[in-house]
Each structure stands twice: as C-alpha cells, then as structure tokens.
C-alpha cells in the first residue's frame, strides 16, 4: 500500500492503516509469501499476459479440469522439475493445488531465483473461473510480452539520458517526499495527476515511472483516458539524491 492508497483508505473510514514503504518488491526481498487473488489471474488470462501456471494436483485431477494455460507438475515432482522452467527469472510463476499451494512449493521455486512466484488464493477450490478438461500442457513455454503501454528498461534508460528527444518527457509520479528524481523529469504525484494534467502539453509523449511500476501503471491509464500519449515503466526504480538511478526487473 502506498501513502496515497493509505489516505484513500482513511477517507473510506479505515482508522488503522499502515504502509509497507518498500512495497511488494521489499516483501519479496524479505522472502514473504505472495498470494495472487483470483481476479489477478483472471486479468492475466483475459489480457493474454505471459505467465507460467503450475497445477500441482495429481495428474487425474488436472485432466478432469485445469485452469487455462496450466502445466501439470505434481507437488511430488516439483523439486526435480527445475530444468523445465524458463531461463527468464523475472517470469511470473503461479502455483496452485486443490487448496492454496504450500509454502514449501513456493519456497522451492523461489530458491531457483524466480523473483515473481505466487500462489493462487484458494487454489482450485477457490477458482470461480472456467476449468478445461483434458490433458494440460506437457511443457512450459514462456515468451515474455510487454503489457499495453509498457516501455522496456533499455528504452527508458536511453530516453532518460541527455540524448532524449525533446518531445519525450519523463514523468515522476511517486508519492511526494520521495528522495531524488531523474534529471529533467516533471514531478506530479499520481494522486495529484488528475487535477494537474491540464498543465501538460499533448504535443509530448510522457514516459512515466514510480518506485515499483504500480503508480506508473495507474498514471498511464489516467493519461491515456484523457487523450495523452504515454508509456510507463513497470520495474523497480531507485533514485539517488544526485539523480543517478538504478532499475531492475520486478
């Protein structure tokens, strides 16, 4: 939860809100268990995102009905299946069993270096979407795709350099008080963007960033809905007080 989200929660009457300042990246770094809500997986399926979905149930259960895109690797087989997983360690890997996948299975995949492992909330029993009968996929095939409006880390770095085209403007939408900013960036916290957007020219393309990509994605949608050209960086960004920055995959 960002400070902006906390303020919104307080407006709704919640009085005991706290902010994890390091966000989801910090939680992952601390080796916390990540649980993906069912609507999160539905969104990934509906938007044809790239992901690795592992059905840990017995084979007969997976054949009777599995979630779209699932590969059947039973819990007993998982530890020996390391070489079947993609080389891209940033690939989203989602695990499910009859119920929520075990912490042990989560830890096994995390120990292989995958940064974006999660377990499906409620597992197969909690899934209220469609099940597909028949043999699930026999092997993992992962091809990374950009989300609509997403910019690559490499292109962002190029634009952030002194050679950036004059019609591309970096927009910093982190919460106010964030230390440091990339040289030349315009600073408008995401919570203020709707009110201040009219100050921005529609002749430019806005390249949006925040600490984790979450606020940047929200800002992208706001700008797109209002007729602005924009793209956003979905990555972890750390900016030093002198404006130097480091970007890593989530």
C-alpha positions, -999 to +999 in steps of 0.1 A: +000+000+000+014+034-009+008+065+012-017+077-014-036+044-011-035+047+027-050+082+025-078+069+003-085+041+028-087+066+056-112+086+036-133+055+035-133+053+073-104+029+080-085+041+110-058+015+114-038+017+082-001+011+078+022+015+048+049-010+039+073+016+025+093-009+004+061-022-012+058-056-029+094-057-040+105-053-004+082-080+007+096-103-020+131-095-010+122-104+026+111-138+013+075-132+022+048-155+007+030-138-022-007-147-028-023-139-061-061-131-059-083-150-084-092-117-101-055-111-107-051-144-126-083-137-145-069-104-156-037-120-168-057-146-187-081-121-203-053-097-213-032-125-227-003-118-205+028-141-203+029-163-172+038-198-160+009-216-143+016-248-125-011-273-115+004-292-085-026-316-081-025-353-090-025-358-128-060-372-128-073-340-112-056-318-138-070-339-166-105-337-151-103-299-153-074-274-151-071-236-154-063-222-188-026-223-196-017-246-167+011-272-169+007-303-148+037-309-124+026-326-092+039-314-059+060-346-056+076-339-090+083-302-085+117-303-069+131-324-098+115-301-125+139-272-122+153-275-157+118-274-172+113-238-160+121-208-182+155-192-182+140-157-176+140-154-138+115-125-140+088-147-154+056-147-133+052-182-118+018-191-103+013-223-083-020-239-073-031-271-057-066-283-046-063-255-020-036-229-018-002-242-028+021-250+001+047-226+014+072-254+007+064-255-030+066-217-031+100-217-015+113-244-039+106-222-069+118-191-052+151-208-043+157-213-080+160-175-084+125-167-098+115-132-085+078-133-092+065-165-077+030-165-062+003-190-050-032-187-062-056-177-034-078-206-025-063-229-051-085-249-075-113-250-049-113-212-047-112-207-085-146-195-098-135-192-134-136-219-161-119-253-159-107-270-191-109-308-192-083-329-210-046-332-209-029-299-197+002-286-215+031-311-213+058-285-211+064-249-200+065-224-229+072-188-218+076-159-241+078-125-224+054-099-237+051-062-229+018-051-214-001-024-233+017+009-228+048-006-212+083+005-221+114-016-218+141-008-192+166-003-221+145+022-239+137+041-207+174+044-199+180+057-234+153+083-231+165+093-196+199+101-210+209+135-222+202+123-258+165+120-252+142+135-280+127+169-270+091+156-274+096+128-248+091+139-212+099+118-182+071+120-156+078+111-120+045+101-102+060+088-070+044+100-037+056+134-026+087+133-005+104+106-025+142+112-024+159+122-056+145+124-091+158+117-126+173+149-142+147+167-164+117+148-151+084+165-143+072+156-108+035+151-103+025+125-077-001+101-090-027+112-066-025+148-080-023+139-117-060+142-125-060+177-112-027+189-127-029+171-161-042+202-179-008+218-172+008+192-195+011+196-233-005+170-255+023+175-280+047+154-259+049+117-251+051+111-214+073+083-201+061+076-166+079+060-137+075+054-099+092+031-074+076-002-085+055+004-116+022+003-098+016+040-096+031+045-131+006+020-145-023+039-128-010+072-142-006+057-177-043+047-177-054+082-164-034+099-192-045+075-219-081+080-209-076+118-213-060+117-247-023+120-238+005+100-254+021+080-226+040+049-217+051+036-184+080+016-168+069-015-149+101-021-129+118-013-096+134+021-097+158+035-071+168+071-075+197+086-055+197+122-042+220+132-070+196+119-097+215+088-106+193+058-108+192+020-108+164-001-125+158-037-120+131-062-131+103-067-106 
